[in-house]
Amino acid sequence: MANVQVWSGAEVRGLREAKRMSIREFAAHLGVSERMISKWEAAGANITPRPVNQAALDTALSRCDPDTKARFTHLTNGAQVSGQANDTIEPIGSSKIRHPMDGSPMVKVDGSVFLSGPSNTPVWLPAYYIDVHLVSNADYARFVSATEHTPPQHWTNGQCPQELTNHPVVFVTWKDAAAYAKWAGKSLPTTQQWEKAARGTRGIAYPWGDQPTPAKCNVRENGVGSTTAVDHYQSGISPYGVYDMCGNVWEWCSTESKPGRYELKGGAWTSQFDRATPSSFNDASETMWDDDTGFRCAVSAEDLEKLLGKGS
C-alpha cells in the first residue's frame, strides 16, 4: 500500500470524492480557493502545495472516519497518509529547560504549521517556549516578595496557605498575570501559542487525542470542587508534555479580544468538560479575578536562547 508523502492530483481528487464534497465544499474545508483545488486535481503525478496546504491535506485525510479512509484507499489504488494509520499521539516535546529568572520548567515548541481553531485553519508560528505547568502559588509568592505586588485576596495575611503552594495561583487579574510575566522575563502566550502547545500540530481535539475523556482533567464532571496541583493530571498532558491544558483553571492570554478584554483558554474546575476544549473561545475584562482563573507564561525561542547563551 503506497504512502502519501507527496500528493498527486489523483489523490487530491480521491480525497475530495471520498469525503463526498464538491470542489467548493472541499476548498472551504481546506481553506484554499476553488481554483487551487481544480489546479491540483488537473496536475500530473506530483503537486507542490505550500507547507500550510500540505499540512491541511495530510490532516484532512488523517482525521477521516474509517469509511472515508476506505473510500480514499479504493479510489486511489491503496494510497494512505504515511504514519497516520492510527490515532496514537506521539510526544513531540523534547527540548526542556528551566527559565533563569523564575526557575520554571519550559518546553520548546518548534516553529511550524499547526491547525488552529474549531475549523482547523493552518497557521504558521515561529518557535517559542511555554511553561510546562501553570504558575503556582509558590511561584507567585516569590514574585510578590520581590516586587511587593499585592497578593491574591484568598491568601491569609498575605501568605499562601501551605496546602496550596503547588496549586495554580488564582484571583489574579490580567494585569496581575502580565506583571508577573514581565518580572520573569516572559510574556503571556498568545491564544495561538497556547492552542498549539495544547493540541500539537495535527489539530487533535484534546491534549491527549480525540477521545473525550473528562477523567484526564480537572473539570466539573469529576466533582473535585477546587483547584488541583499543577502536576497532578499526568495522563492528560499535551503532545509537548504541557499540563492542565484542559481544566483546573482558565488561563489568561495576551490576545486582546476587544479593548480592555483578553482571551482565556482551557476551561477550569468549575467548567463543564465541553467548555474546556482547547479550541474554544472565552474572554473577560482585564480587571476580572476569580477562584478559577490563573495563567502560564511563554517566551520566544530567540529571546530565551540568547539569555541562555545559545543564540548566535
SEBA-556001 format. One line per 8 residues: number of its first residue (from 0); their letters; for each residue z, y, x of N, C-alpha, C. Coordinates in steps of 0.02 Angstrom, whole numbers, always signed. Atoms other than C-alpha are relative to their C-alpha. Layout:
<rs>
NUM	A	Z,Y,X,Z,Y,X,Z,Y,X  ...
</rs>
This chain:
<rs>
0	MANVQVWS	+0,-60,+43,+0,+0,+0,+0,+62,+44  +5,-59,-43,-53,+167,+78,+53,+51,-16  -49,-53,+10,+72,+308,+103,-36,+68,+0  +29,-66,+3,+27,+487,+55,+37,+43,+51  -26,-47,-49,+59,+590,+212,-43,+63,+2  +47,-55,+10,-97,+698,+199,-35,-13,-66  +27,+11,+67,-153,+720,+19,-76,+5,+0  +72,-5,+12,-333,+689,-34,-11,+30,-69
8	GAEVRGLR	+16,-26,+65,-422,+767,-180,+10,-51,-55  -8,+53,+50,-422,+599,-270,+73,-12,-17  -71,+11,+12,-234,+583,-250,+30,+58,-40  -23,-56,+41,-204,+758,-320,-22,-12,-72  +24,+14,+68,-312,+713,-470,+39,-58,-30  -37,+58,+25,-224,+546,-485,+71,+19,-22  -67,-20,+20,-53,+629,-489,-2,+40,-65  +5,-39,+62,-108,+754,-621,-12,-45,-60
16	EAKRMSIR	+16,+44,+56,-183,+617,-729,+58,-48,-15  -59,+43,+11,-31,+504,-702,+54,+36,-39  -50,-40,+37,+79,+645,-766,-27,+23,-67  +32,-17,+64,-45,+669,-910,+4,+74,-15  +1,-73,+5,-61,+854,-879,-71,+27,+6  +62,-37,-11,-207,+972,-897,+3,+37,+66  +0,-39,-62,-261,+1073,-746,+48,+60,-7  -44,-58,+10,-170,+1223,-821,+74,-21,+3
24	EFAAHLGV	-70,+23,-1,-9,+1125,-850,+22,-21,+70  -17,+23,-66,-15,+1046,-678,+8,+59,+49  -5,-59,-41,-45,+1214,-594,+67,+35,-11  -64,-32,+15,+106,+1287,-683,+58,-42,+26  -51,+46,-24,+208,+1133,-636,+12,+8,+75  -6,-6,-73,+171,+1158,-450,+10,+72,+22  -6,-70,-20,+174,+1348,-452,-60,+25,+39  +62,-23,-33,-8,+1371,-395,-50,+19,-54
32	SERMISKW	+51,-20,+49,-167,+1435,-477,-40,-60,-24  +46,+52,+24,-283,+1330,-584,-59,-9,+47  +56,+4,-47,-421,+1372,-461,+19,-43,+60  -21,+40,-57,-319,+1293,-321,+0,-74,-17  +1,+70,+21,-297,+1131,-418,-72,-26,-1  +70,+20,+3,-484,+1124,-451,-30,-8,+69  +24,+3,-69,-520,+1158,-267,+24,-63,+34  -28,+60,-31,-404,+1019,-211,-34,-63,-27
40	EAAGANIT	+27,+60,+30,-472,+892,-334,-74,-11,+18  +71,+5,-20,-652,+930,-281,-8,-15,+74  +3,+9,-72,-608,+909,-97,-13,-74,+17  +14,+68,-23,-650,+756,+7,+62,-39,+16  -54,+47,-17,-535,+635,+96,+67,+35,+8  -63,-34,-13,-404,+760,+152,-3,+73,-23  -6,-71,+13,-344,+930,+93,+55,+27,+45  -50,-30,-45,-236,+1052,+191,+39,+54,-37
48	PRPVNQAA	-41,-50,+35,-113,+1136,+72,+50,+33,+47  -54,-33,-37,+11,+1263,+139,+64,-42,-6  -61,+41,+2,+182,+1188,+179,+38,+3,-66  -36,-4,+64,+259,+1254,+18,-34,-42,-54  +37,+39,+49,+121,+1172,-84,+2,-74,+16  -8,+69,-20,+130,+1011,+16,+68,-26,-24  -67,+20,+23,+317,+1005,-22,+1,-8,-76  +1,+5,+72,+282,+1036,-206,-36,-64,-23
56	LDTALSRC	+35,+61,+17,+155,+894,-214,+43,-62,+15  -42,+57,-18,+270,+774,-121,+57,-10,-49  -58,+5,+44,+417,+815,-232,-21,-16,-71  +24,+16,+68,+315,+810,-393,-10,-75,-8  +9,+73,+3,+273,+629,-352,+67,-37,+8  -62,+36,-13,+443,+577,-283,+47,+1,-60  -45,-8,+57,+530,+638,-442,-30,-28,-65  +29,+30,+61,+412,+549,-564,+42,-60,-23
64	DPDTKARF	-32,+60,+26,+484,+416,-678,-41,-61,+20  +36,+61,-23,+436,+234,-639,-68,-10,-32  +64,+11,+34,+297,+228,-770,-54,+47,+29  +48,-47,-29,+214,+384,-699,-19,-20,+70  +15,+24,-67,+228,+317,-522,-47,-60,-2  +44,+58,+7,+147,+155,-579,-71,+21,-19  +67,-25,+17,+3,+250,-660,-34,+31,+61  +28,-31,-60,-20,+351,-500,-24,-53,+49
72	THLTNGAQ	+20,+54,-46,-24,+192,-395,-64,-33,-23  +60,+31,+27,-155,+117,-511,-61,+46,+9  +56,-48,-2,-263,+275,-515,-24,+14,+71  +17,-18,-70,-260,+296,-325,-5,-62,+44  +7,+62,-39,-279,+114,-272,+59,-13,+46  -60,+20,-36,-99,+95,-214,+33,+51,+42  -33,-51,-41,-50,+262,-137,+70,+14,-26  -67,-23,+19,+131,+318,-137,+23,+49,+53
80	VSGQANDT	-27,-48,-48,+232,+454,-54,+41,-36,+53  -36,+33,-55,+296,+399,+116,+74,+16,-3  -73,-10,-4,+484,+372,+119,+33,+19,-64  -29,-22,+62,+509,+417,-63,+1,-55,-53  +4,+55,+48,+506,+244,-142,+65,-11,-38  -63,+7,+36,+689,+253,-192,+35,+67,-3  -36,-63,+11,+817,+385,-239,+57,+11,+49  -53,-8,-49,+929,+366,-86,-4,+70,+32
88	IEPIGSSK	-1,-67,-29,+981,+538,-23,+26,-6,+72  -19,+6,-69,+982,+537,+166,+36,+63,+24  -33,-59,-27,+1106,+652,+254,-46,+38,+47  +42,-40,-45,+1018,+797,+341,+41,+52,+38  -41,-47,-38,+1164,+900,+405,+29,-33,+61  -24,+32,-61,+1197,+856,+586,+28,+48,+51  -21,-48,-50,+1225,+1015,+686,+58,+41,-26  -61,-34,+23,+1405,+1069,+655,+35,+35,+58
96	IRHPMDGS	-39,-38,-50,+1508,+1200,+747,+61,+29,-34  -55,-40,+28,+1670,+1295,+725,-13,+73,+15  +14,-71,-10,+1645,+1480,+700,+55,+31,+44  -50,-26,-47,+1731,+1575,+841,+48,+52,-30  -43,-51,+29,+1806,+1707,+726,+55,-31,-44  -51,+27,+45,+1893,+1610,+587,+12,-75,+10  -12,+70,-17,+1880,+1434,+660,-24,-50,-51  +21,+46,+53,+1799,+1361,+505,-60,-42,+21
104	PMVKVDGS	+59,+41,-15,+1677,+1214,+521,-60,+24,-41  +62,-20,+33,+1498,+1264,+481,-54,-50,+18  +56,+46,-12,+1339,+1160,+467,-64,+40,-1  +64,-34,-4,+1164,+1215,+513,-47,-26,-54  +52,+15,+48,+1032,+1220,+377,-65,+25,+31  +61,-20,-36,+865,+1219,+468,-48,+38,-45  +51,-36,+36,+727,+1337,+418,-53,-47,-28  +50,+44,+31,+609,+1251,+294,-11,+22,-72
112	VFLSGPSN	+11,-7,+72,+538,+1249,+119,+52,-42,-36  -40,+41,+45,+655,+1192,-18,-19,+16,-71  +18,-10,+70,+638,+1176,-206,+59,+32,-36  -53,-45,+24,+737,+1311,-295,-3,+9,-76  -6,-18,+70,+800,+1343,-471,-17,-56,-47  +14,+51,+50,+778,+1247,-633,-72,-25,+1  +71,+20,-1,+588,+1244,-610,-22,-27,+68  +15,+26,-66,+598,+1183,-428,-58,+37,+34
120	TPVWLPAY	+50,-42,-32,+497,+1328,-359,+5,-5,+76  -5,+4,-73,+452,+1305,-174,+16,+68,+31  -23,-61,-34,+542,+1435,-67,+13,-16,+73  -14,+10,-71,+549,+1455,+121,+59,+43,+20  -57,-37,-27,+713,+1506,+205,+6,-11,+75  -14,+9,-72,+748,+1538,+390,+66,-36,+10  -60,+40,-15,+886,+1438,+475,+63,+43,-7  -65,-33,+6,+1068,+1481,+440,+54,-53,+5
128	YIDVHLVS	-59,+44,+3,+1242,+1406,+449,+40,+18,-62  -42,-12,+58,+1357,+1386,+299,+65,-38,+8  -65,+33,-5,+1541,+1342,+285,-1,-69,-33  -5,+67,+28,+1571,+1156,+258,+47,-1,-60  -50,-2,+54,+1721,+1197,+149,+6,+71,-29  -19,-64,+29,+1771,+1335,+31,+53,+34,+43  -53,-37,-35,+1879,+1471,+108,+67,-18,-33  -64,+23,+27,+2056,+1405,+87,+51,+56,-1
136	NADYARFV	-55,-47,-1,+2218,+1495,+54,+25,+12,+72  -22,-7,-70,+2267,+1461,+236,-48,+45,+39  +50,-44,-32,+2104,+1541,+296,+11,+72,-20  -6,-67,+26,+2130,+1691,+185,+65,+33,+22  -65,-27,-23,+2311,+1710,+240,-7,+30,+70  +11,-29,-67,+2252,+1738,+421,-35,+67,-6  +34,-63,+13,+2135,+1873,+357,+48,+54,-25  -49,-47,+27,+2274,+1956,+257,+47,+24,+54
144	SATEHTPP	-46,-18,-54,+2390,+1952,+407,-33,+47,+51  +35,-40,-51,+2259,+2026,+524,-20,+69,-24  +29,-62,+26,+2197,+2163,+409,+46,+38,-48  -44,-28,+51,+2342,+2197,+288,-36,+9,-67  +35,+0,+64,+2220,+2165,+146,+49,-24,-55  -44,+20,+55,+2305,+2145,-24,-7,-75,-14  +4,+72,+13,+2348,+1960,-51,-16,-15,-73  +13,+19,+70,+2296,+1867,-209,+63,+5,-42
152	QHWTNGQC	-57,-16,+43,+2407,+1904,-357,+45,-60,-15  -41,+58,+16,+2468,+1723,-378,+43,-22,+59  -43,+16,-57,+2546,+1716,-204,+70,+29,-12  -69,-22,+11,+2735,+1730,-209,+22,+46,+57  -21,-49,-51,+2795,+1887,-119,-51,+7,+55  +53,-8,-49,+2627,+1897,-34,-12,-60,+44  +7,+60,-41,+2642,+1721,+38,-30,-56,-42  +32,+55,+35,+2532,+1574,-9,+50,-57,-10
160	PQELTNHP	-42,+59,+10,+2629,+1429,-88,-21,-57,+46  +14,+51,-51,+2642,+1288,+39,-46,-55,-28  +39,+56,+28,+2567,+1159,-79,-73,+19,-13  +69,-22,+13,+2408,+1264,-98,-37,+21,+63  +32,-26,-60,+2367,+1301,+84,-71,-27,+11  +67,+29,-9,+2218,+1182,+85,-42,+1,-63  +41,-11,+60,+2158,+1232,-87,-41,+63,+9  +40,-61,-7,+2022,+1364,-109,+39,+61,-24
168	VVFVTWKD	-30,-62,+22,+2083,+1542,-120,-34,+21,-66  +26,-24,+64,+2062,+1612,-297,+31,+69,-14  -21,-68,+17,+2099,+1775,-387,-26,+50,+53  +31,-47,-47,+1979,+1862,-267,-62,+31,-34  +59,-33,+25,+1851,+1991,-321,-58,-9,+49  +57,+3,-46,+1676,+2001,-247,+15,+43,+61  -15,-44,-57,+1738,+2145,-139,+50,-32,+48  -47,+36,-43,+1884,+2040,-75,-38,-52,+42
176	AAAYAKWA	+38,+52,-36,+1764,+1899,-30,-45,+30,+53  +44,-33,-49,+1642,+2017,+55,+40,+28,+58  -43,-27,-54,+1785,+2096,+154,+20,-56,+48  -17,+57,-43,+1840,+1925,+218,-60,-19,+42  +60,+20,-36,+1661,+1880,+265,-15,+49,+57  +13,-50,-53,+1640,+2043,+362,+50,-8,+57  -52,+10,-52,+1806,+2015,+454,-16,-61,+42  +14,+62,-35,+1749,+1839,+500,-67,+1,+37
184	GKSLPTTQ	+64,-4,-33,+1581,+1899,+567,-54,-39,-36  +47,+37,+41,+1486,+1818,+424,-21,+43,-59  +15,-33,+63,+1421,+1862,+252,+8,-51,-56  +4,+47,+55,+1424,+1787,+80,-72,-27,-2  +68,+28,+2,+1275,+1669,+57,-40,+31,-57  +42,-16,+57,+1127,+1721,-47,+0,-60,-47  +2,+57,+46,+1103,+1614,-201,-48,-53,+24  +47,+51,-26,+953,+1530,-119,+29,-38,+59
192	QWEKAARG	-34,+36,-55,+1052,+1491,+39,+51,-49,-29  -50,+43,+31,+1192,+1421,-69,-33,-61,-32  +31,+55,+37,+1074,+1317,-175,-32,-51,+47  +30,+48,-47,+979,+1242,-28,+53,-43,+33  -54,+39,-29,+1143,+1189,+52,+28,-50,-49  -25,+45,+52,+1191,+1109,-114,-48,-56,-17  +50,+47,+27,+1028,+1021,-160,-46,-30,+52  +48,+23,-50,+939,+991,+5,-68,+30,-13
200	TRGIAYPW	+68,-28,+4,+751,+1017,+15,-40,-29,-57  +42,+37,+47,+690,+894,-118,+13,+17,-73  -11,-19,+69,+759,+975,-274,+41,-49,-40  -44,+44,+37,+890,+845,-319,+44,+41,-47  -37,-37,+52,+992,+892,-472,+71,+18,+22  -70,-8,-20,+1165,+872,-394,+6,-11,+76  -6,+10,-72,+1230,+871,-215,-10,-72,+22  +3,+71,-18,+1239,+680,-216,-64,-35,-24
208	GDQPTPAK	+61,+31,+26,+1072,+647,-305,-15,+23,-70  +21,-19,+68,+1001,+648,-481,+44,-29,-55  -42,+31,+50,+1133,+543,-569,+57,+46,-20  -56,-43,+22,+1253,+649,-675,+65,-39,+4  -62,+37,-13,+1423,+590,-610,+59,+48,+6  -56,-48,-2,+1568,+704,-658,+58,-22,+45  -55,+25,-42,+1690,+592,-561,-6,+22,+73  +10,-20,-69,+1615,+657,-398,+20,+73,+13
216	CNVRENGV	-16,-71,-9,+1680,+834,-426,+57,+20,-47  -56,-24,+40,+1823,+935,-500,-25,+45,-56  +21,-36,+59,+1763,+985,-673,+45,-18,-58  -46,+6,+56,+1845,+996,-843,+7,-72,-26  -1,+67,+27,+1798,+819,-897,+51,-45,+35  -47,+42,-38,+1911,+746,-761,+73,+15,-15  -68,-15,+21,+2066,+831,-830,+48,+17,+56  -44,-17,-56,+2133,+886,-660,+43,+61,-17
224	GSTTAVDH	-37,-58,+25,+2181,+1055,-732,+19,+52,+52  -15,-49,-52,+2187,+1152,-568,-50,-10,+57  +41,+10,-59,+2101,+1175,-401,+23,-63,+37  -17,+57,-44,+2097,+1030,-277,-14,+20,+72  +11,-14,-71,+2098,+1026,-87,-74,+5,+16  +70,-14,-14,+1937,+1088,-9,-37,-59,+31  +33,+59,-30,+1903,+919,+74,+13,-63,-42  -21,+57,+42,+1951,+807,-74,-58,-44,-21
232	YQSGISPY	+53,+39,+32,+1786,+754,-152,-55,-19,+50  +47,+20,-52,+1701,+668,-6,-62,-34,-29  +58,+34,+29,+1588,+564,-119,-49,+48,-32  +44,-49,+32,+1515,+724,-191,-32,+49,+47  +28,-48,-47,+1458,+808,-30,-76,+3,-6  +72,-12,+4,+1283,+879,-18,-36,-35,+58  +36,+30,-56,+1143,+814,+95,+16,+30,+67  -20,-33,-62,+1203,+939,+225,+73,-13,+18
240	GVYDMCGN	-71,+14,-14,+1382,+874,+215,+46,+55,-23  -40,-56,+24,+1447,+1026,+119,+39,-22,-63  -45,+20,+54,+1595,+1001,+0,+0,+50,-57  -15,-40,+59,+1626,+1065,-176,-58,+46,-22  +56,-38,+26,+1450,+1124,-219,-9,-11,-75  -9,+6,+73,+1490,+1062,-394,+75,+2,-12  -70,+0,+20,+1657,+1107,-469,+48,+31,+49  -58,-29,-34,+1827,+1160,-401,+5,+75,-15
248	VWEWCSTE	-1,-71,+19,+1791,+1349,-404,-71,+27,+0  +61,-39,-4,+1647,+1464,-443,-2,+36,+67  +6,-30,-65,+1579,+1540,-283,-40,+65,-3  +35,-64,-5,+1534,+1722,-255,-59,-6,+49  +58,-5,-45,+1361,+1751,-179,-16,+74,+12  +17,-69,-18,+1285,+1907,-101,-55,+28,-44  +57,-20,+41,+1142,+1913,-228,+23,+40,-60  -19,-44,+55,+1161,+2059,-348,-47,-12,-59
256	SKPGRYEL	+41,+13,+59,+1101,+2017,-524,-20,+64,-36  +12,-67,+24,+1113,+2197,-583,+53,+44,+31  -49,-43,-35,+1208,+2349,-519,+73,-17,-19  -70,+14,+11,+1391,+2303,-498,+15,-71,-21  -10,+70,+19,+1365,+2118,-542,-32,-45,+53  +25,+47,-51,+1342,+1971,-423,-1,-71,-27  +7,+69,+23,+1289,+1792,-446,+57,-44,+25  -50,+52,-15,+1412,+1647,-448,-34,-68,-4
264	KGGAWTSQ	+31,+65,+0,+1367,+1467,-411,+52,-56,-1  -36,+62,-11,+1435,+1291,-429,+48,-24,-53  -49,+24,+49,+1550,+1284,-580,+70,-3,+29  -71,-1,-20,+1738,+1260,-572,+39,-54,-37  -43,+49,+34,+1884,+1151,-626,+6,+15,-74  -3,-20,+71,+1878,+1248,-790,-66,-11,-36  +67,+3,+27,+1692,+1214,-817,-17,-69,-27  +31,+62,+20,+1604,+1081,-917,-49,-21,+55
272	FDRATPSS	+42,+25,-54,+1503,+970,-800,-70,+30,-2  +69,-25,+3,+1335,+1033,-865,-5,+73,+22  +1,-69,-26,+1385,+1210,-813,+4,+2,+76  -10,+2,-72,+1414,+1152,-633,-64,-19,+38  +63,+17,-33,+1232,+1106,-597,-19,+55,+50  +11,-52,-50,+1188,+1196,-434,-57,+48,-14  +56,-46,+15,+1026,+1270,-502,+16,+49,-56  -16,-42,+58,+1115,+1353,-649,+18,+71,+21
280	FNDASETM	-15,-71,-12,+1137,+1542,-662,+66,+19,-32  -59,-33,+27,+1300,+1635,-684,+11,+64,+41  -16,-61,-38,+1358,+1809,-635,+62,+32,-30  -61,-35,+24,+1507,+1926,-654,+4,+68,+33  -13,-65,-29,+1565,+2102,-620,+34,-9,+68  -29,+4,-67,+1613,+2133,-439,+76,+9,+0  -72,-10,+4,+1788,+2177,-498,+36,-58,-35  -31,+57,+34,+1817,+2012,-589,+39,-43,+49
288	WDDDTGFR	-37,+50,-38,+1951,+1895,-524,+32,-48,-49  -27,+51,+46,+2014,+1733,-599,+26,-59,+41  -29,+58,-35,+2102,+1570,-558,-50,-55,+14  +52,+50,-13,+1936,+1477,-545,-58,+29,+40  +54,-33,-36,+1837,+1592,-431,+19,+12,+73  -12,-8,-72,+1827,+1586,-240,-66,+12,+36  +62,-12,-38,+1693,+1585,-104,-1,-41,+64  +9,+23,-68,+1624,+1519,+59,-47,+49,+34
296	CAVSAEDL	+40,-48,-38,+1527,+1609,+196,-60,-32,+33  +59,+22,-36,+1361,+1596,+287,-15,+50,+55  +22,-45,-53,+1280,+1672,+441,-67,-25,+25  +65,+21,-25,+1104,+1672,+510,+7,-40,+64  -3,+41,-61,+1071,+1542,+644,-9,+43,+62  +11,-43,-58,+1006,+1677,+760,+62,+37,+20  -60,-38,-16,+1164,+1781,+747,+55,-44,+27  -55,+43,-23,+1285,+1636,+766,-15,-30,+69
304	EKLLGKGS	+16,+30,-64,+1192,+1555,+910,+2,+51,+57  -10,-53,-50,+1188,+1722,+1002,+74,+8,+16  -72,-6,-9,+1375,+1735,+975,+28,-56,+42  -23,+59,-37,+1398,+1561,+1045,-33,-6,+69  +33,+2,-65,+1287,+1600,+1195,-57,-47,+3  +56,+47,+1,+1148,+1484,+1137,-66,+35,-9  +62,-35,+13,+1020,+1617,+1097,-36,+18,+64  +39,-19,-59,+882,+1675,+1212,+16,+71,+22
</rs>
